[in-house]
Amino acid sequence: MAVNFTELQGSPDETWTDEGFSATRRLKCAWASRKTLAEELLETEYPLIADTSAYCRQVSITPHPGKNTGSGDESAYDYAIVTATWETSEIEDLVSESLEPTAEFERLDHKLFRWENADGDALEKDEAPGRLIRGLEYVKTRYKQASVPAAALSLIGCVNQAAVSPVTPGLTGLSFAAETLLYQPPMLNRTIKTDGTGLWTITYRFTYRPNWDGATARGWNWYWWPAAQAYKQIYSLKTSSVYVNYPTGDFTAL
């Protein structure tokens, strides 16, 4: 630094907590140089310990004990005590994720069943049993986003073209196979500050539907075939090809 200073006895004070690191230094410099030193200190990284990620956020100045030699409205001392505080940046949320289990009851086709035996009386429509379809709602929220990516709107109604894994460490190992996540309309919230700047909070919601074919998760473009009691693909008579109701998309942009 350009300004010469000395550190006072008993300085620095250093503190570690579960929220980060802070330190305070009390420095002595010439009274006339106090403002220059303060400006040099602000936003500098803490120099006494490497890799603290703490930066000088505040500087206060008081006279060093001595005679005020100023006159009129001007104070003048030989030396100043410059107290500088370093702190780590406030820990803020960047991404949050949640998993919300779902269960949907679907009634089976009553024409597939008989009472008591295969030759028994037919079931009425409201007598058919049902099956429980289990799934998940996968919700991911991104905070402090400068803008909304185009994919946030263009991919609505699409399924994932590749496997998707959550970013939260506690969910490591969980993976959603291709075409098992249906992207629902997102929630977009923007907060504008008094200086006119604004940031977005974007909440993405995906509905997980594995539609298992044996041990393989087939996803949204496979359908339950009651006669086979299994998920199968369906074909379009118009195109003579597999019917794809949900197009695939690249979810890495979300």
C-alpha positions as CSV (number, residue, x, y, z in Angstrom):
1,M,0.0,0.0,0.0
2,A,1.1,3.6,-0.7
3,V,0.3,4.9,2.8
4,N,2.7,4.0,5.6
5,F,1.1,2.6,8.7
6,T,1.8,0.6,11.8
7,E,-0.4,-2.0,13.5
8,L,-1.4,-1.2,17.1
9,Q,-0.8,-3.6,20.0
10,G,-3.6,-6.1,20.4
11,S,-4.5,-6.0,16.7
12,P,-5.8,-8.0,14.9
13,D,-9.0,-9.7,16.2
14,E,-9.9,-12.8,14.3
15,T,-13.1,-14.8,14.6
16,W,-14.4,-18.0,13.0
17,T,-18.0,-19.1,13.2
18,D,-20.2,-21.5,11.3
19,E,-21.2,-18.6,9.1
20,G,-17.7,-17.6,8.1
21,F,-14.6,-15.6,9.1
22,S,-14.2,-12.0,10.2
23,A,-11.2,-9.9,11.4
24,T,-10.6,-6.4,12.7
25,R,-7.3,-4.5,12.4
26,R,-6.4,-1.3,14.1
27,L,-3.8,0.7,12.2
28,K,-2.0,3.9,12.9
29,C,-1.2,6.3,10.1
30,A,-0.6,10.1,9.6
31,W,-3.8,12.1,10.1
32,A,-3.5,13.6,6.6
33,S,-3.3,10.1,5.0
34,R,-6.3,8.6,6.8
35,K,-8.7,8.9,3.9
36,T,-6.2,7.5,1.4
37,L,-5.5,4.5,3.6
38,A,-9.3,3.8,4.1
39,E,-9.8,3.8,0.3
40,E,-6.8,1.5,-0.2
41,L,-8.2,-1.0,2.4
42,L,-11.8,-1.2,1.2
43,E,-12.6,-4.4,-0.8
44,T,-9.1,-5.8,-0.3
45,E,-8.7,-9.4,0.7
46,Y,-7.5,-10.1,4.2
47,P,-3.7,-10.2,4.0
48,L,-2.7,-12.0,7.2
49,I,-4.2,-15.4,6.5
50,A,-4.3,-17.0,3.0
51,D,-7.5,-18.2,1.4
52,T,-10.0,-16.7,3.9
53,S,-12.2,-15.2,1.1
54,A,-12.7,-12.3,3.5
55,Y,-12.8,-8.7,2.1
56,C,-12.6,-5.4,3.8
57,R,-16.2,-4.2,4.1
58,Q,-15.9,-1.2,6.6
59,V,-13.3,1.3,7.7
60,S,-13.7,3.7,10.6
61,I,-11.4,6.5,11.7
62,T,-10.7,8.1,15.1
63,P,-7.9,10.4,16.2
64,H,-4.9,8.9,17.9
65,P,-4.6,10.3,21.4
66,G,-2.9,13.7,21.1
67,K,-3.5,17.4,20.8
68,N,-5.9,18.8,18.2
69,T,-3.8,21.3,16.3
70,G,-6.6,22.4,13.9
71,S,-8.3,25.7,13.9
72,G,-11.8,26.9,13.2
73,D,-14.0,24.1,11.7
74,E,-11.0,22.0,10.8
75,S,-9.5,19.3,13.1
76,A,-6.0,18.2,12.8
77,Y,-4.0,15.6,14.7
78,D,-0.6,14.0,14.3
79,Y,-2.0,10.5,13.7
80,A,-5.2,8.6,13.1
81,I,-6.4,5.2,14.2
82,V,-7.9,3.4,11.2
83,T,-10.1,0.4,12.2
84,A,-10.8,-1.9,9.3
85,T,-13.1,-4.9,9.3
86,W,-12.8,-7.9,7.0
87,E,-15.7,-10.4,6.5
88,T,-16.5,-13.3,4.3
89,S,-19.4,-12.7,1.9
90,E,-22.8,-13.5,3.2
91,I,-23.8,-17.1,2.5
92,E,-26.8,-17.0,0.1
93,D,-29.0,-19.6,-1.5
94,L,-28.1,-20.3,-5.1
95,V,-30.1,-23.4,-5.9
96,S,-32.7,-25.4,-3.9
97,E,-34.3,-28.7,-4.8
98,S,-37.2,-30.7,-3.5
99,L,-38.8,-34.1,-4.2
100,E,-42.6,-34.4,-3.7
101,P,-43.8,-38.0,-3.9
102,T,-47.2,-38.4,-5.8
103,A,-49.7,-41.2,-6.1
104,E,-52.5,-41.3,-8.7
105,F,-55.3,-43.8,-8.7
106,E,-56.4,-45.1,-12.1
107,R,-59.4,-47.3,-12.5
108,L,-58.9,-50.3,-14.8
109,D,-61.1,-51.4,-17.7
110,H,-64.1,-53.3,-16.1
111,K,-64.5,-55.4,-19.3
112,L,-61.2,-57.3,-18.4
113,F,-62.6,-58.8,-15.3
114,R,-65.3,-61.4,-14.1
115,W,-66.7,-62.2,-10.7
116,E,-65.6,-65.4,-9.0
117,N,-64.1,-67.2,-12.1
118,A,-63.4,-66.6,-15.8
119,D,-67.0,-67.4,-16.7
120,G,-68.5,-65.4,-14.0
121,D,-70.6,-62.3,-14.2
122,A,-69.1,-59.2,-15.8
123,L,-68.2,-56.3,-13.6
124,E,-70.0,-53.0,-13.8
125,K,-68.0,-50.0,-14.8
126,D,-67.8,-48.6,-11.2
127,E,-66.8,-52.1,-9.8
128,A,-63.5,-52.3,-11.6
129,P,-60.4,-52.3,-9.4
130,G,-57.8,-49.6,-9.7
131,R,-54.0,-49.4,-9.7
132,L,-51.8,-46.9,-8.0
133,I,-49.4,-44.9,-10.2
134,R,-46.5,-43.6,-8.2
135,G,-44.3,-40.7,-9.2
136,L,-42.5,-37.6,-8.1
137,E,-42.6,-33.9,-8.5
138,Y,-39.0,-32.7,-8.9
139,V,-38.8,-29.0,-8.1
140,K,-35.6,-26.9,-8.7
141,T,-35.4,-23.2,-7.8
142,R,-32.6,-21.0,-9.0
143,Y,-32.0,-17.7,-7.1
144,K,-30.5,-14.3,-8.1
145,Q,-30.7,-15.0,-11.9
146,A,-29.9,-12.0,-14.1
147,S,-32.2,-13.2,-16.8
148,V,-34.7,-15.9,-17.8
149,P,-33.2,-18.4,-20.3
150,A,-35.2,-18.9,-23.4
151,A,-35.4,-22.6,-22.7
152,A,-37.5,-21.8,-19.6
153,L,-40.4,-21.1,-21.9
154,S,-39.6,-23.0,-25.1
155,L,-39.2,-26.4,-23.4
156,I,-42.6,-26.4,-21.6
157,G,-44.3,-29.7,-22.4
158,C,-41.1,-31.5,-23.3
159,V,-39.4,-34.5,-21.7
160,N,-35.7,-34.8,-21.0
161,Q,-33.7,-36.1,-23.9
162,A,-30.9,-37.4,-21.5
163,A,-30.7,-38.5,-17.9
164,V,-31.0,-35.7,-15.3
165,S,-29.4,-35.8,-11.9
166,P,-30.1,-33.3,-9.0
167,V,-27.3,-31.0,-8.0
168,T,-27.9,-31.2,-4.2
169,P,-25.1,-33.3,-2.6
170,G,-27.7,-35.1,-0.4
171,L,-29.4,-36.4,-3.6
172,T,-26.2,-37.7,-5.2
173,G,-26.8,-41.0,-6.9
174,L,-30.4,-40.2,-7.9
175,S,-30.9,-40.0,-11.6
176,F,-34.0,-39.5,-13.8
177,A,-33.8,-41.6,-17.0
178,A,-34.4,-40.1,-20.4
179,E,-38.0,-39.1,-21.2
180,T,-39.2,-39.7,-17.6
181,L,-39.3,-36.0,-16.6
182,L,-42.1,-33.8,-18.1
183,Y,-41.3,-30.1,-17.8
184,Q,-44.2,-28.1,-16.4
185,P,-44.7,-24.3,-16.7
186,P,-42.2,-22.5,-14.4
187,M,-42.8,-19.9,-11.9
188,L,-40.9,-16.6,-12.6
189,N,-40.5,-14.0,-9.9
190,R,-38.5,-10.8,-10.3
191,T,-37.5,-8.5,-7.4
192,I,-36.6,-4.9,-8.3
193,K,-34.4,-2.9,-5.9
194,T,-34.5,0.8,-5.2
195,D,-31.7,1.4,-7.6
196,G,-33.7,-0.1,-10.4
197,T,-31.7,-3.3,-10.7
198,G,-33.5,-6.6,-10.5
199,L,-32.9,-10.3,-10.2
200,W,-35.1,-13.3,-11.0
201,T,-36.1,-16.3,-8.9
202,I,-37.0,-19.2,-11.3
203,T,-38.8,-22.3,-10.0
204,Y,-38.7,-25.2,-12.4
205,R,-41.2,-28.1,-11.9
206,F,-40.8,-31.5,-13.5
207,T,-43.2,-34.4,-13.2
208,Y,-41.5,-37.8,-13.0
209,R,-43.3,-40.7,-14.6
210,P,-41.0,-43.8,-15.1
211,N,-43.6,-46.1,-16.7
212,W,-41.5,-49.2,-16.0
213,D,-41.1,-51.9,-18.7
214,G,-39.6,-54.6,-16.5
215,A,-36.5,-53.0,-15.0
216,T,-36.3,-50.2,-17.6
217,A,-37.9,-46.8,-17.1
218,R,-39.5,-45.9,-20.4
219,G,-41.1,-42.6,-19.5
220,W,-43.9,-40.4,-20.8
221,N,-44.1,-41.7,-24.4
222,W,-45.1,-45.2,-23.3
223,Y,-48.7,-46.0,-22.3
224,W,-50.4,-48.6,-20.2
225,W,-52.0,-51.4,-22.2
226,P,-54.6,-53.1,-20.0
227,A,-54.7,-56.3,-22.2
228,A,-51.0,-56.8,-21.7
229,Q,-50.9,-55.3,-18.2
230,A,-47.7,-53.5,-19.2
231,Y,-46.5,-50.2,-20.7
232,K,-46.1,-50.2,-24.5
233,Q,-45.6,-47.8,-27.3
234,I,-48.4,-46.9,-29.6
235,Y,-48.3,-46.3,-33.4
236,S,-49.9,-43.6,-35.5
237,L,-51.9,-44.9,-38.5
238,K,-51.3,-41.5,-40.2
239,T,-47.5,-41.8,-40.1
240,S,-47.0,-45.5,-39.6
241,S,-44.5,-44.8,-36.8
242,V,-44.3,-44.5,-33.1
243,Y,-46.5,-41.8,-31.7
244,V,-44.5,-39.3,-29.7
245,N,-46.8,-37.1,-27.7
246,Y,-44.1,-35.4,-25.7
247,P,-41.1,-34.1,-27.7
248,T,-37.6,-34.4,-26.1
249,G,-35.6,-31.3,-25.2
250,D,-32.2,-30.4,-23.7
251,F,-32.7,-29.6,-20.0
252,T,-29.1,-28.6,-19.3
253,A,-30.2,-25.0,-20.0
254,L,-32.6,-25.0,-17.1
